[in-house]
Structure formats: C-alpha cells, structure tokens
Amino acid sequence: MQVEFALDYIPRRMKEMGYENNYITRWRHFQLEGTASMRIDADNEYFLLISPDVNVSVRSKFGVYDTTDIGINEMQYEHRGKIDVTNHNNTVTLILFIQIIPTHKK
C-alpha cells in the first residue's frame, strides 16, 4: 500500500466502521534486525502496512502479507490484534506502518 492511497483510504474505512472522524493516526517506522521478529499488540487499533520490503512477513488475525509464501492468494495490508512481523533478510530492514487509533466521541 502506498502512503497516498492509505491517507485517502483511512477516512472512508473509519466511516465504514462507524468511527466517523473519531480517530487519530500515527506514523510507525520500525527497524528490525536481520532474521529477527517482533510482536505488535494492536487489539484496539489498526495498522496499515506501507510499501513493505519483499523480505518482510506480517501476520495477524486480519490476514497475512508474505511474498515468500506461495500458499497465499491475497496479501493483506490492514492488520489488527497480535501482529507478528518477521524480517527474513540477514540485514536490518525498516518496516513502515500507519497506525489508526479509534477514539471516543467528544
């Protein structure tokens, strides 16, 4: 997913889910060591994967993004819940997400 698409998509997606304009966004840029993994706890949030590296896999209850897994017929860029991120490369890799945090109506 490209940044421009994500910024257009977020307001429409939040409206679809009933949040209207009651959310905040954060730019999350993680640095992951070679062949390392990390878990992001996003139970009440949404993470949009932006321009991922082909050596990165992302798995959550929303789906999987992993270009090395030939059993996947569709890559998912929207993730929520326990998000597992793995760097399959031997070198440091940067992983960019836009985090969307729904808020309560004021």
C-alpha positions in Angstrom: 0.0 0.0 0.0 1.3 3.4 -0.9 1.1 6.4 1.6 -1.2 8.4 -0.7 -3.7 5.6 -1.0 -3.6 4.9 2.7 -4.3 8.6 3.5 -7.3 8.5 1.2 -8.5 5.1 2.4 -8.3 5.8 6.2 -11.3 8.3 6.5 -13.5 6.1 4.3 -12.6 2.9 6.3 -13.2 4.6 9.7 -16.6 5.8 8.5 -17.5 2.3 7.3 -16.7 1.0 10.8 -18.8 3.7 12.5 -15.9 5.8 13.9 -16.6 8.8 11.6 -13.8 11.3 12.4 -13.2 9.9 15.9 -9.7 8.5 15.4 -6.0 9.6 15.4 -3.2 8.4 13.2 0.4 7.8 13.9 3.4 7.1 11.7 5.2 4.0 13.0 8.6 3.2 11.4 10.2 0.1 13.0 13.8 -1.1 12.5 14.1 -4.8 12.7 17.5 -6.6 12.9 18.4 -9.3 10.4 16.3 -12.5 10.8 14.5 -11.0 13.8 10.8 -11.0 14.7 8.7 -8.7 16.8 5.1 -8.6 18.0 2.9 -5.5 18.0 -0.1 -5.5 20.3 -2.9 -3.7 18.4 -6.1 -5.0 19.9 -8.0 -1.7 19.7 -6.1 -0.3 16.8 -5.5 -0.8 13.1 -2.1 -0.9 11.4 -1.7 -0.3 7.6 1.4 -1.8 6.1 3.1 0.8 3.8 5.4 -0.2 0.9 6.7 -3.4 2.5 10.0 -5.0 1.7 9.8 -8.4 0.0 11.8 -9.9 2.8 9.2 -9.0 5.5 6.2 -11.0 6.5 3.3 -9.7 8.6 0.7 -11.9 10.2 -2.4 -11.0 12.2 -6.0 -12.2 12.6 -6.8 -9.9 9.6 -4.5 -11.9 7.3 -1.0 -12.3 6.0 1.5 -10.4 4.0 4.3 -12.7 2.9 5.6 -12.7 -0.7 7.6 -15.9 0.0 4.5 -18.0 0.9 3.2 -19.5 -2.3 0.1 -20.7 -0.5 -1.3 -17.2 0.0 -3.6 -16.0 -2.8 -4.1 -12.4 -1.5 -1.7 -10.2 0.5 -3.3 -8.2 3.4 -2.1 -4.7 4.2 -4.6 -4.0 7.1 -3.8 -5.6 10.4 -5.2 -5.7 13.9 -4.8 -7.7 17.1 -1.5 -9.5 17.7 0.7 -8.6 14.7 3.8 -10.7 14.1 6.4 -9.1 11.9 9.4 -11.1 10.7 12.5 -9.9 8.8 13.6 -12.8 6.6 16.7 -10.9 5.4 20.1 -11.1 7.1 20.4 -7.3 7.3 18.4 -4.6 9.1 15.1 -3.8 7.5 12.8 -0.9 8.0 9.0 -1.6 8.3 6.6 1.3 7.9 3.0 1.3 9.2 0.3 3.9 9.7 -1.4 3.3 13.0 -5.1 4.2 13.3 -6.4 4.5 16.9 -10.2 4.9 17.2 -11.3 7.4 20.0 -14.5 8.0 21.8 -16.9 10.7 20.6 -16.5 14.0 22.4 
